[in-house]
Amino acid sequence: MSARYPFDPFAVPNGPDIEFPAARKRRSFAQFLLRALLAIGGFIAASFVLSVVLFVPILIGEIIAIEAVVVGGHQVEALEFVSRLGALFPGTLVIAVAILSIIASAALAAGKEGRWEHPVDDEVWREQGAARYEQLKLEAGHVRAL
């Protein structure tokens, strides 16, 4: 047995048995293009990070095989060279954290839809809700008492 509901949910005497989902707004071509570019950029970044993670063990093996290095015209033993590189790492870490902090704060500030909405006080909210309700009554044509 099948039951048919009219397209107007207010026309049913006791209301519809199912919840009607809110209409989804279609994205513009620019939004679609932006999301595609972000996905491509994320893929490239993830590929780079994965390649670095896979390359690090190879790099460590090659560095261990080095016996001496010439830096600035002077021969330096491998252990001294590695200690110099180790001293440069904390500075690089600070720069990486700063860059990621800027990106993360921008992402958090953008919000879900990427726009900022000003908070509305309760009175204005009620007036806007009442105006929306009146508009829906006009569009629906039939209104049942609640």
Salt bridges, closest charged atoms under 4 A:
GLU117 OE2 - ARG115 NH2 3.26
GLU134 OE2 - LYS137 NZ 3.34
